[in-house]
Each structure stands twice: as structure tokens, then as C-alpha cells.
Amino acid sequence: MDFKFHLENAWRITIGNIASLILMTLAMIVASILTLGILAPVTGAVTPPVQSE
């Protein structure tokens, strides 16, 4: 296998699609932050311990 050819080809494809890759990465970051923001109250809620008499 010609690894140099595959590496150069992958690099060309990556550079050719760099704008969409950056936009998709930013969209995933925003989605993750929103999801964590929605779930923060649920994950932060602590049930008080039961007092036994």
C-alpha cells in the first residue's frame, strides 16, 4: 500500500472541506453546551438524606 498517496489524498480532502468541518465542530460544541445546560439542574439535584428516628 502506498501510505504517502493515502496521506496526501486525505490531507487534500480535509483542506477542501475545512469550512464545513469547522462549522460542524462548532455546531456540536453548541449542542453539547445546550444539552449540559438543560441537564445541569437534574444532575445537580441532591436528594437530602432520609432521617430515621
N, CA, C and O atoms as a Tripos MOL2 file, in Angstrom:
@<TRIPOS>MOLECULE
protein
  212   211    53     0     0
PROTEIN
NO_CHARGES

@<TRIPOS>ATOM
      1 N           0.8450   -1.1850    0.0000 N.3       1 MET1
      2 CA          0.0000    0.0000    0.0000 C.3       1 MET1
      3 C           0.8860    1.2430    0.0000 C.2       1 MET1
      4 O           1.9590    1.2710    0.6040 O.2       1 MET1
      5 N           0.4110    2.2450   -0.6820 N.am      2 ASP2
      6 CA          1.1520    3.4980   -0.7760 C.3       2 ASP2
      7 C           0.5890    4.4780    0.2570 C.2       2 ASP2
      8 O          -0.3630    5.2110   -0.0110 O.2       2 ASP2
      9 N           1.1990    4.4730    1.4390 N.am      3 PHE3
     10 CA          0.6900    5.3060    2.5250 C.3       3 PHE3
     11 C           0.8650    6.7940    2.2270 C.2       3 PHE3
     12 O           0.0460    7.6120    2.6460 O.2       3 PHE3
     13 N           1.9200    7.1430    1.5140 N.am      4 LYS4
     14 CA          2.1380    8.5510    1.1840 C.3       4 LYS4
     15 C           0.9890    9.0700    0.3210 C.2       4 LYS4
     16 O           0.4940   10.1750    0.5450 O.2       4 LYS4
     17 N           0.5690    8.2850   -0.6550 N.am      5 PHE5
     18 CA         -0.5500    8.6960   -1.5070 C.3       5 PHE5
     19 C          -1.8200    8.8760   -0.6850 C.2       5 PHE5
     20 O          -2.5260    9.8710   -0.8470 O.2       5 PHE5
     21 N          -2.1170    7.9160    0.2020 N.am      6 HIS6
     22 CA         -3.3220    7.9950    1.0170 C.3       6 HIS6
     23 C          -3.2760    9.1860    1.9690 C.2       6 HIS6
     24 O          -4.2870    9.8580    2.1740 O.2       6 HIS6
     25 N          -2.1240    9.4450    2.5430 N.am      7 LEU7
     26 CA         -1.9690   10.5720    3.4540 C.3       7 LEU7
     27 C          -2.1570   11.9020    2.7230 C.2       7 LEU7
     28 O          -2.8550   12.7890    3.2150 O.2       7 LEU7
     29 N          -1.5370   12.0400    1.5550 N.am      8 GLU8
     30 CA         -1.6860   13.2740    0.7780 C.3       8 GLU8
     31 C          -3.1240   13.4500    0.2930 C.2       8 GLU8
     32 O          -3.6420   14.5670    0.2820 O.2       8 GLU8
     33 N          -3.7610   12.3720   -0.1020 N.am      9 ASN9
     34 CA         -5.1440   12.4370   -0.5540 C.3       9 ASN9
     35 C          -6.0660   12.8420    0.6020 C.2       9 ASN9
     36 O          -6.9500   13.6800    0.4220 O.2       9 ASN9
     37 N          -5.8700   12.2630    1.7670 N.am     10 ALA10
     38 CA         -6.6790   12.6140    2.9390 C.3      10 ALA10
     39 C          -6.4680   14.0770    3.3150 C.2      10 ALA10
     40 O          -7.4160   14.7680    3.6880 O.2      10 ALA10
     41 N          -5.2260   14.5490    3.2190 N.am     11 TRP11
     42 CA         -4.9370   15.9460    3.5440 C.3      11 TRP11
     43 C          -5.6480   16.8900    2.5690 C.2      11 TRP11
     44 O          -6.2190   17.8980    2.9880 O.2      11 TRP11
     45 N          -5.6160   16.5680    1.2710 N.am     12 ARG12
     46 CA         -6.2970   17.4000    0.2720 C.3      12 ARG12
     47 C          -7.8010   17.4370    0.5130 C.2      12 ARG12
     48 O          -8.4230   18.4950    0.4060 O.2      12 ARG12
     49 N          -8.3780   16.3060    0.8320 N.am     13 ILE13
     50 CA         -9.8220   16.2550    1.0980 C.3      13 ILE13
     51 C         -10.1570   17.0620    2.3480 C.2      13 ILE13
     52 O         -11.1560   17.7810    2.3780 O.2      13 ILE13
     53 N          -9.3210   16.9420    3.3820 N.am     14 THR14
     54 CA         -9.5510   17.6900    4.6220 C.3      14 THR14
     55 C          -9.4880   19.1880    4.3750 C.2      14 THR14
     56 O         -10.3600   19.9270    4.8320 O.2      14 THR14
     57 N          -8.4670   19.6450    3.6580 N.am     15 ILE15
     58 CA         -8.3230   21.0750    3.3770 C.3      15 ILE15
     59 C          -9.4630   21.5580    2.4840 C.2      15 ILE15
     60 O          -9.9300   22.6880    2.6280 O.2      15 ILE15
     61 N          -9.9050   20.7150    1.5730 N.am     16 GLY16
     62 CA        -11.0080   21.0880    0.6920 C.3      16 GLY16
     63 C         -12.3260   21.2550    1.4330 C.2      16 GLY16
     64 O         -13.2000   21.9950    0.9810 O.2      16 GLY16
     65 N         -12.4810   20.5780    2.5640 N.am     17 ASN17
     66 CA        -13.7300   20.6290    3.3290 C.3      17 ASN17
     67 C         -13.5480   21.2920    4.6860 C.2      17 ASN17
     68 O         -14.3480   21.0590    5.5920 O.2      17 ASN17
     69 N         -12.5170   22.1090    4.8470 N.am     18 ILE18
     70 CA        -12.1890   22.6470    6.1570 C.3      18 ILE18
     71 C         -13.3000   23.5480    6.7100 C.2      18 ILE18
     72 O         -13.5480   23.5480    7.9160 O.2      18 ILE18
     73 N         -13.9640   24.3090    5.8450 N.am     19 ALA19
     74 CA        -15.0200   25.2150    6.3220 C.3      19 ALA19
     75 C         -16.1770   24.4250    6.9230 C.2      19 ALA19
     76 O         -16.6570   24.7510    8.0090 O.2      19 ALA19
     77 N         -16.6220   23.3970    6.2260 N.am     20 SER20
     78 CA        -17.7340   22.6030    6.7510 C.3      20 SER20
     79 C         -17.3170   21.8240    7.9940 C.2      20 SER20
     80 O         -18.1290   21.6270    8.8990 O.2      20 SER20
     81 N         -16.0690   21.3800    8.0510 N.am     21 LEU21
     82 CA        -15.5970   20.6730    9.2410 C.3      21 LEU21
     83 C         -15.5980   21.5900   10.4600 C.2      21 LEU21
     84 O         -15.9910   21.1750   11.5510 O.2      21 LEU21
     85 N         -15.1640   22.8250   10.2800 N.am     22 ILE22
     86 CA        -15.1510   23.7820   11.3920 C.3      22 ILE22
     87 C         -16.5800   24.1060   11.8200 C.2      22 ILE22
     88 O         -16.8690   24.1560   13.0160 O.2      22 ILE22
     89 N         -17.4810   24.3270   10.8520 N.am     23 LEU23
     90 CA        -18.8710   24.6260   11.1970 C.3      23 LEU23
     91 C         -19.5360   23.4650   11.9290 C.2      23 LEU23
     92 O         -20.2730   23.6830   12.8910 O.2      23 LEU23
     93 N         -19.2890   22.2520   11.4920 N.am     24 MET24
     94 CA        -19.8720   21.0900   12.1690 C.3      24 MET24
     95 C         -19.3100   20.9370   13.5760 C.2      24 MET24
     96 O         -20.0400   20.5750   14.4980 O.2      24 MET24
     97 N         -18.0250   21.2070   13.7500 N.am     25 THR25
     98 CA        -17.4180   21.1330   15.0740 C.3      25 THR25
     99 C         -18.0380   22.1730   16.0070 C.2      25 THR25
    100 O         -18.3530   21.8640   17.1560 O.2      25 THR25
    101 N         -18.2130   23.4030   15.5190 N.am     26 LEU26
    102 CA        -18.8320   24.4400   16.3360 C.3      26 LEU26
    103 C         -20.2820   24.0920   16.6640 C.2      26 LEU26
    104 O         -20.7400   24.3490   17.7780 O.2      26 LEU26
    105 N         -21.0030   23.5150   15.7180 N.am     27 ALA27
    106 CA        -22.3910   23.1180   15.9780 C.3      27 ALA27
    107 C         -22.4570   22.0370   17.0510 C.2      27 ALA27
    108 O         -23.3470   22.0610   17.9010 O.2      27 ALA27
    109 N         -21.5390   21.1060   17.0170 N.am     28 MET28
    110 CA        -21.5290   20.0500   18.0350 C.3      28 MET28
    111 C         -21.1650   20.6080   19.4040 C.2      28 MET28
    112 O         -21.6950   20.1500   20.4170 O.2      28 MET28
    113 N         -20.2690   21.5890   19.4500 N.am     29 ILE29
    114 CA        -19.9150   22.2220   20.7230 C.3      29 ILE29
    115 C         -21.1250   22.9390   21.3020 C.2      29 ILE29
    116 O         -21.4040   22.8250   22.4950 O.2      29 ILE29
    117 N         -21.8490   23.6840   20.4540 N.am     30 VAL30
    118 CA        -23.0500   24.4010   20.9170 C.3      30 VAL30
    119 C         -24.1060   23.4130   21.3960 C.2      30 VAL30
    120 O         -24.7290   23.6340   22.4340 O.2      30 VAL30
    121 N         -24.3160   22.3300   20.6590 N.am     31 ALA31
    122 CA        -25.3050   21.3280   21.0630 C.3      31 ALA31
    123 C         -24.9260   20.6890   22.3940 C.2      31 ALA31
    124 O         -25.7950   20.4320   23.2270 O.2      31 ALA31
    125 N         -23.6500   20.4340   22.5980 N.am     32 SER32
    126 CA        -23.1960   19.8370   23.8610 C.3      32 SER32
    127 C         -23.4080   20.7940   25.0200 C.2      32 SER32
    128 O         -23.8480   20.3840   26.0940 O.2      32 SER32
    129 N         -23.0980   22.0670   24.8100 N.am     33 ILE33
    130 CA        -23.2770   23.0550   25.8820 C.3      33 ILE33
    131 C         -24.7570   23.2040   26.2260 C.2      33 ILE33
    132 O         -25.1140   23.2740   27.4020 O.2      33 ILE33
    133 N         -25.6200   23.2530   25.2100 N.am     34 LEU34
    134 CA        -27.0540   23.3610   25.4660 C.3      34 LEU34
    135 C         -27.5800   22.1370   26.2100 C.2      34 LEU34
    136 O         -28.3790   22.2600   27.1380 O.2      34 LEU34
    137 N         -27.1280   20.9670   25.7980 N.am     35 THR35
    138 CA        -27.5770   19.7440   26.4550 C.3      35 THR35
    139 C         -27.1350   19.7210   27.9090 C.2      35 THR35
    140 O         -27.9240   19.3820   28.7920 O.2      35 THR35
    141 N         -25.8930   20.0770   28.1650 N.am     36 LEU36
    142 CA        -25.4200   20.1080   29.5500 C.3      36 LEU36
    143 C         -26.1460   21.1750   30.3470 C.2      36 LEU36
    144 O         -26.4090   20.9940   31.5360 O.2      36 LEU36
    145 N         -26.4740   22.2930   29.6960 N.am     37 GLY37
    146 CA        -27.2070   23.3500   30.3840 C.3      37 GLY37
    147 C         -28.6030   22.9130   30.7730 C.2      37 GLY37
    148 O         -29.0940   23.2690   31.8440 O.2      37 GLY37
    149 N         -29.2520   22.1350   29.9010 N.am     38 ILE38
    150 CA        -30.5960   21.6430   30.2150 C.3      38 ILE38
    151 C         -30.5400   20.5970   31.3190 C.2      38 ILE38
    152 O         -31.4120   20.5630   32.1870 O.2      38 ILE38
    153 N         -29.5250   19.7480   31.2930 N.am     39 LEU39
    154 CA        -29.4410   18.6570   32.2660 C.3      39 LEU39
    155 C         -28.7620   19.0530   33.5720 C.2      39 LEU39
    156 O         -28.7520   18.2680   34.5200 O.2      39 LEU39
    157 N         -28.1970   20.2510   33.6390 N.am     40 ALA40
    158 CA        -27.4740   20.6560   34.8440 C.3      40 ALA40
    159 C         -28.3450   20.6230   36.1000 C.2      40 ALA40
    160 O         -27.8950   20.1020   37.1200 O.2      40 ALA40
    161 N         -29.5620   21.1520   36.0750 N.am     41 PRO41
    162 CA        -30.3790   21.0870   37.2900 C.3      41 PRO41
    163 C         -30.6900   19.6520   37.7130 C.2      41 PRO41
    164 O         -30.7610   19.3470   38.9040 O.2      41 PRO41
    165 N         -30.8740   18.7790   36.7250 N.am     42 VAL42
    166 CA        -31.1900   17.3900   37.0440 C.3      42 VAL42
    167 C         -29.9840   16.7000   37.6700 C.2      42 VAL42
    168 O         -30.1140   15.9990   38.6740 O.2      42 VAL42
    169 N         -28.8300   16.8980   37.0830 N.am     43 THR43
    170 CA        -27.6350   16.2460   37.6140 C.3      43 THR43
    171 C         -27.1380   16.9000   38.8900 C.2      43 THR43
    172 O         -26.4420   16.2650   39.6830 O.2      43 THR43
    173 N         -27.4870   18.1570   39.0950 N.am     44 GLY44
    174 CA        -27.0430   18.8520   40.3080 C.3      44 GLY44
    175 C         -27.9780   18.6820   41.4860 C.2      44 GLY44
    176 O         -27.6200   19.0220   42.6140 O.2      44 GLY44
    177 N         -29.1800   18.1570   41.2400 N.am     45 ALA45
    178 CA        -30.1380   17.9990   42.3320 C.3      45 ALA45
    179 C         -29.6750   16.8750   43.2490 C.2      45 ALA45
    180 O         -29.3760   15.7640   42.8130 O.2      45 ALA45
    181 N         -29.6300   17.2010   44.5100 N.am     46 VAL46
    182 CA        -29.1980   16.2180   45.5040 C.3      46 VAL46
    183 C         -30.3810   15.9230   46.4200 C.2      46 VAL46
    184 O         -30.9870   16.8340   46.9850 O.2      46 VAL46
    185 N         -30.6940   14.6640   46.5570 N.am     47 THR47
    186 CA        -31.7720   14.2810   47.4540 C.3      47 THR47
    187 C         -31.2420   14.3040   48.8830 C.2      47 THR47
    188 O         -30.2150   13.6900   49.1720 O.2      47 THR47
    189 N         -31.9290   15.0040   49.7760 N.am     48 PRO48
    190 CA        -31.4430   15.0290   51.1630 C.3      48 PRO48
    191 C         -31.5450   13.6360   51.7820 C.2      48 PRO48
    192 O         -32.4370   12.8600   51.4380 O.2      48 PRO48
    193 N         -30.6550   13.3340   52.6690 N.am     49 PRO49
    194 CA        -30.6970   12.0030   53.3050 C.3      49 PRO49
    195 C         -31.9560   11.8390   54.1460 C.2      49 PRO49
    196 O         -32.4730   12.8050   54.7070 O.2      49 PRO49
    197 N         -32.4340   10.6190   54.2250 N.am     50 VAL50
    198 CA        -33.6350   10.3110   54.9930 C.3      50 VAL50
    199 C         -33.2610   10.2520   56.4720 C.2      50 VAL50
    200 O         -32.3170    9.5640   56.8610 O.2      50 VAL50
    201 N         -34.0190   10.9850   57.2870 N.am     51 GLN51
    202 CA        -33.7700   10.9870   58.7280 C.3      51 GLN51
    203 C         -34.5810    9.8550   59.3580 C.2      51 GLN51
    204 O         -35.8100    9.8540   59.2910 O.2      51 GLN51
    205 N         -33.9080    8.9210   59.9520 N.am     52 SER52
    206 CA        -34.6160    7.8340   60.6230 C.3      52 SER52
    207 C         -34.6680    8.1360   62.1140 C.2      52 SER52
    208 O         -33.6940    8.5900   62.7150 O.2      52 SER52
    209 N         -35.8260    7.8710   62.6850 N.am     53 GLU53
    210 CA        -35.9880    8.1610   64.1140 C.3      53 GLU53
    211 C         -35.9330    6.9180   64.9520 C.2      53 GLU53
    212 O         -36.0530    6.9920   66.1750 O.2      53 GLU53
@<TRIPOS>BOND
     1     1     2 1
     2     2     3 1
     3     3     4 2
     4     3     5 am
     5     5     6 1
     6     6     7 1
     7     7     8 2
     8     7     9 am
     9     9    10 1
    10    10    11 1
    11    11    12 2
    12    11    13 am
    13    13    14 1
    14    14    15 1
    15    15    16 2
    16    15    17 am
    17    17    18 1
    18    18    19 1
    19    19    20 2
    20    19    21 am
    21    21    22 1
    22    22    23 1
    23    23    24 2
    24    23    25 am
    25    25    26 1
    26    26    27 1
    27    27    28 2
    28    27    29 am
    29    29    30 1
    30    30    31 1
    31    31    32 2
    32    31    33 am
    33    33    34 1
    34    34    35 1
    35    35    36 2
    36    35    37 am
    37    37    38 1
    38    38    39 1
    39    39    40 2
    40    39    41 am
    41    41    42 1
    42    42    43 1
    43    43    44 2
    44    43    45 am
    45    45    46 1
    46    46    47 1
    47    47    48 2
    48    47    49 am
    49    49    50 1
    50    50    51 1
    51    51    52 2
    52    51    53 am
    53    53    54 1
    54    54    55 1
    55    55    56 2
    56    55    57 am
    57    57    58 1
    58    58    59 1
    59    59    60 2
    60    59    61 am
    61    61    62 1
    62    62    63 1
    63    63    64 2
    64    63    65 am
    65    65    66 1
    66    66    67 1
    67    67    68 2
    68    67    69 am
    69    69    70 1
    70    70    71 1
    71    71    72 2
    72    71    73 am
    73    73    74 1
    74    74    75 1
    75    75    76 2
    76    75    77 am
    77    77    78 1
    78    78    79 1
    79    79    80 2
    80    79    81 am
    81    81    82 1
    82    82    83 1
    83    83    84 2
    84    83    85 am
    85    85    86 1
    86    86    87 1
    87    87    88 2
    88    87    89 am
    89    89    90 1
    90    90    91 1
    91    91    92 2
    92    91    93 am
    93    93    94 1
    94    94    95 1
    95    95    96 2
    96    95    97 am
    97    97    98 1
    98    98    99 1
    99    99   100 2
   100    99   101 am
   101   101   102 1
   102   102   103 1
   103   103   104 2
   104   103   105 am
   105   105   106 1
   106   106   107 1
   107   107   108 2
   108   107   109 am
   109   109   110 1
   110   110   111 1
   111   111   112 2
   112   111   113 am
   113   113   114 1
   114   114   115 1
   115   115   116 2
   116   115   117 am
   117   117   118 1
   118   118   119 1
   119   119   120 2
   120   119   121 am
   121   121   122 1
   122   122   123 1
   123   123   124 2
   124   123   125 am
   125   125   126 1
   126   126   127 1
   127   127   128 2
   128   127   129 am
   129   129   130 1
   130   130   131 1
   131   131   132 2
   132   131   133 am
   133   133   134 1
   134   134   135 1
   135   135   136 2
   136   135   137 am
   137   137   138 1
   138   138   139 1
   139   139   140 2
   140   139   141 am
   141   141   142 1
   142   142   143 1
   143   143   144 2
   144   143   145 am
   145   145   146 1
   146   146   147 1
   147   147   148 2
   148   147   149 am
   149   149   150 1
   150   150   151 1
   151   151   152 2
   152   151   153 am
   153   153   154 1
   154   154   155 1
   155   155   156 2
   156   155   157 am
   157   157   158 1
   158   158   159 1
   159   159   160 2
   160   159   161 am
   161   161   162 1
   162   162   163 1
   163   163   164 2
   164   163   165 am
   165   165   166 1
   166   166   167 1
   167   167   168 2
   168   167   169 am
   169   169   170 1
   170   170   171 1
   171   171   172 2
   172   171   173 am
   173   173   174 1
   174   174   175 1
   175   175   176 2
   176   175   177 am
   177   177   178 1
   178   178   179 1
   179   179   180 2
   180   179   181 am
   181   181   182 1
   182   182   183 1
   183   183   184 2
   184   183   185 am
   185   185   186 1
   186   186   187 1
   187   187   188 2
   188   187   189 am
   189   189   190 1
   190   190   191 1
   191   191   192 2
   192   191   193 am
   193   193   194 1
   194   194   195 1
   195   195   196 2
   196   195   197 am
   197   197   198 1
   198   198   199 1
   199   199   200 2
   200   199   201 am
   201   201   202 1
   202   202   203 1
   203   203   204 2
   204   203   205 am
   205   205   206 1
   206   206   207 1
   207   207   208 2
   208   207   209 am
   209   209   210 1
   210   210   211 1
   211   211   212 2
@<TRIPOS>SUBSTRUCTURE
     1 MET1         2 RESIDUE 1 A MET
     2 ASP2         6 RESIDUE 1 A ASP
     3 PHE3        10 RESIDUE 1 A PHE
     4 LYS4        14 RESIDUE 1 A LYS
     5 PHE5        18 RESIDUE 1 A PHE
     6 HIS6        22 RESIDUE 1 A HIS
     7 LEU7        26 RESIDUE 1 A LEU
     8 GLU8        30 RESIDUE 1 A GLU
     9 ASN9        34 RESIDUE 1 A ASN
    10 ALA10       38 RESIDUE 1 A ALA
    11 TRP11       42 RESIDUE 1 A TRP
    12 ARG12       46 RESIDUE 1 A ARG
    13 ILE13       50 RESIDUE 1 A ILE
    14 THR14       54 RESIDUE 1 A THR
    15 ILE15       58 RESIDUE 1 A ILE
    16 GLY16       62 RESIDUE 1 A GLY
    17 ASN17       66 RESIDUE 1 A ASN
    18 ILE18       70 RESIDUE 1 A ILE
    19 ALA19       74 RESIDUE 1 A ALA
    20 SER20       78 RESIDUE 1 A SER
    21 LEU21       82 RESIDUE 1 A LEU
    22 ILE22       86 RESIDUE 1 A ILE
    23 LEU23       90 RESIDUE 1 A LEU
    24 MET24       94 RESIDUE 1 A MET
    25 THR25       98 RESIDUE 1 A THR
    26 LEU26      102 RESIDUE 1 A LEU
    27 ALA27      106 RESIDUE 1 A ALA
    28 MET28      110 RESIDUE 1 A MET
    29 ILE29      114 RESIDUE 1 A ILE
    30 VAL30      118 RESIDUE 1 A VAL
    31 ALA31      122 RESIDUE 1 A ALA
    32 SER32      126 RESIDUE 1 A SER
    33 ILE33      130 RESIDUE 1 A ILE
    34 LEU34      134 RESIDUE 1 A LEU
    35 THR35      138 RESIDUE 1 A THR
    36 LEU36      142 RESIDUE 1 A LEU
    37 GLY37      146 RESIDUE 1 A GLY
    38 ILE38      150 RESIDUE 1 A ILE
    39 LEU39      154 RESIDUE 1 A LEU
    40 ALA40      158 RESIDUE 1 A ALA
    41 PRO41      162 RESIDUE 1 A PRO
    42 VAL42      166 RESIDUE 1 A VAL
    43 THR43      170 RESIDUE 1 A THR
    44 GLY44      174 RESIDUE 1 A GLY
    45 ALA45      178 RESIDUE 1 A ALA
    46 VAL46      182 RESIDUE 1 A VAL
    47 THR47      186 RESIDUE 1 A THR
    48 PRO48      190 RESIDUE 1 A PRO
    49 PRO49      194 RESIDUE 1 A PRO
    50 VAL50      198 RESIDUE 1 A VAL
    51 GLN51      202 RESIDUE 1 A GLN
    52 SER52      206 RESIDUE 1 A SER
    53 GLU53      210 RESIDUE 1 A GLU
